[in-house]
């Protein structure tokens, strides 16, 4: 069994896979790391390997704690990858984007695949039909846009995302909702159309915490898979077994 640990900006995500089958998917705060992995190993004592992926530098504390239980691979751009990395600055490519590219190779081998991750930021990552990671784009995510409007103006309120009934807002609040939600949908559809104009037979994957919110709001056909990142990390752990 494999243990997947994805360390984000605020939460740590944990997943247990038995081969390709996801058995558990849960979160904790940073202070609950040790207690959470102890509980996971009590419930799943057959876990024999783990992978750590972090959006920032992984601390020695987390690596050492996990190493007490099983073999650990710390993901980085130096890890063995199932694709050719054509990013101009590979050392700056985030582990989350590496994992998404790996998942694209594993699930859609030799296919032009665009992965859209709707998380804190919205990332666009392209893997072509030669298994070459080409790069993509990064833009502000759903909640980041609401927060920016409130924090960087004097009078705009702090809002939570809400579905919009019409793209034309007639109050300050509905105008803000339209600006964020309709703006992101137009952005995503526009980016997809740009990629379609260059790559034939394009497969588009939508993932991330806000994927379900946008899945039915896009005009383009997409495959929504909220577990795509975890699947990519599990594949990378298998790929780096020695």
N, C-alpha and C positions, 0 to 999 in steps of 0.2 A: 504493500500500500504506500501511497505517496501523500505527503503533507505539503500543502501549498500555503505560503505566507506572503501576503501582499501588504506592505507597509505604506500607507498613504499619509497625507498631510495631517489628518485628524484621527483616523481609525486604522486598525489592523484587521485585514480580512484573512480568514482561515478556510481552507477547503481540504477535504480528504477524498482521494480518488482510489478506487480499486480498479486498476487498469484505466479504462476510459470512462468508468461510471462514477459520477459524482455522488458521494455518500453524505457529505455534510458541507454546509456553507454558512459561516457565521462571522460576526464582527466582535471586536472588543476595543477598549481604549488602550493607550500605550502602557498604562500602569498595571493592566491585567494580563500582560503577555505571558508571564511565567505560569500563573494559575491556569490560564486557558490552555496552554500546551500540555500541562500536567493532566488536565481533565481529558483532553483529546487522546493522549496516549493511554489513559486508563480505559477509555471506551473502545479505542482502536489500537490494541497492543501490537498488531501486525505491521504498523507503519515502520518502514525500514529506511526511507529516504525522505528528504525534505528539500525544498527550494525556497530561498528568501529573495524577494524582489522589493526594492524600496525606491520611492521617488526621490529620496535624498540618500546620503551616505548611510549604509547600514552600520549600526553600532556594534562594537565587539561584544557588548553585554548580551544582545539578542542572539548573536551567532554562538557564543559560548554556552548560553543556556540551552539552546536547541541541540548543540553538539553532544550534550550529555545523554540525549535520547536516541539519536540516529545520525547517519551520515547527512551532511548538509552541503548543498551547492548554493553559493551566493551569485545571483545573476548579475552579469555585467556585459559590456560590449565585447569583452574578451572571451565570453562563453562560446562554445561551439554552437553555431546557428545553422538552421536548415535553409537559409537563403543567402544570396550574395548581398552584402550590405554596401550600397552605393551612396550612402549618406556622406556628405563632404566632411562632416565632423563627427565620426562614429562615437567618439568618447562623450559627446554631449547628447546622444540619442537616449531618451528616457527608457527605463526598463519596461514600463507599461507599453510603449510603442513597439519595443522588441518582441514582447509577448504577443501582441496583437498580430504582428507580421508573421510570427511563427504559427499562430492559430490559422491564419489565412493559408499558409503553405500546407498545413496538415489537413485542413478541411476542404480546401479548394485548390488542390495541386495543379500546377500548370494552367492556371486561370487568372485572368486579369481581375484583381480583387481590390476594392476600395473599402477600408474599414473606417467607420465613423464612430468615435468614442465620445458619447455625450456625458461627460463627467464635470469636474470642477472647471476644466477647460474642455473645449471641443477640439479633438484632434482628428485629422484626416491622414490616413496612411495608405500608400499605394504599393502593392506587390504585383509585378507584371507576370505574364504567362511564362517567363523564363526563370521564375523564382528569384527575382531581383527586387530588393527593397529600394524604392526610388526616393522616398521622402513624402512630403504632403504639406500640411498646414496646421497651425494652432490658432484658435480664437477663443475669446471669453465664453465661459459656459453660462447656463441658465441663471443660476443664483448669483454668479459673479456680476452679471449685467444689472440685475436688480440692485445689488449692493452698491455698485459703482454709481448708479444714478442718484441713490440716496446720499451716499458719502461725499460725493463731489458736487452737490448742489445745495442751495440753502433751503429750498422748500419742498422738493420732491419727497414723498413718503417712502418708508421701507415697506415693501410689499412681498408677499409670497406668490409663487406662480399660481395662476388660475386660468382655466380654459377661456378662450375668447369667443364671443358669439359673432363678432364682425371685425374685420380688419380696420374698420374706421372707428376709432374710439371717440366718445363724446363726453368724457370726463377725464380729469388728469390721471386717475387710476386706470381707466380702460385704455387710455392712450399709451400708458407705460406698459400695460400687459401686451397690447398690440405691437408696440415697438420691440419688445423682447421676444415674444413667442412667434409672432408673424415674421419678425426679422430673422430669427434663427431658422425657421422653416424655409424662408426664401433663400437664405444663405446655403443651407444644406442642399436644397433642390438645384440651386445654381451651380454649386461645386460639383454635384453629381453630373449635371449636364456638361460641364466643362470636361470632366474625365471621360464621359461617353463620347465626346467629339474626338478624343484622341485614341481611346482604347476600345476596340471592338469587343462585344460579348462581355461587358463589364458586370461583375457580381458585386453588389453593395451590401455590406454588413453594418447594421446599427447596433451598438452595444453601449454599456455604461449605465450609470445610475438613473439617467433621465431618458433612456432609450424608449421605454414604454410610453412615456409622455408624448414623444414625437413620432412614434412609429406609424400611427394612423393619420398623422397630420401632413405627411409628405406626399407629393404627387408622384414621385418616382417609386418604382417597385424596389423594396429592400427586404432583407432577411434580418429580423430582430433576434438577437441572442445575447441576453444579459450576462451569460457565463463565459463569453468568448475569451476574455482575458485570463480567467482561471484555467480554461482548457488549454490556452497557449502556454501558460506556465507549467502545466502538467506535462505537456508535450516536450517542452524544453528540458524538464528534469529527466525524462526518459532519454532524450537525445544526448544528454551530457553524462549518462551513466558510464562509468569506467570499470 
